[in-house]
Amino acid sequence: MTARRTHTGPGGTDRFGARVVALSYARLDLSVAAPPQTLDEALAVAAEHFAFCPDNIRQGYESIRLYAEEALVDHAHWTFWWD
């Protein structure tokens, strides 16, 4: 029996319609068809993003809440990068 994969990448394709639009050795860009619309929803996604790529928050925002507010709520493009 084979397990079915239902979650792909940070934020997941099922919940937000995220699709890879660019990929390099140190960067991932996603197009997001249905981004979070509320801060509560975005905070949950921000925690997933932090687990996947802490540099996004640690080196770009003062807090995970600020990241959720400024980079996730109603934003259709998500970028992840690694040093």
Helices and strands as residue ranges (DSSP letters): H 13-16, E 18-23, E 27-32, H 39-52, H 54-58, H 64-67, I 68-72, E 77-81
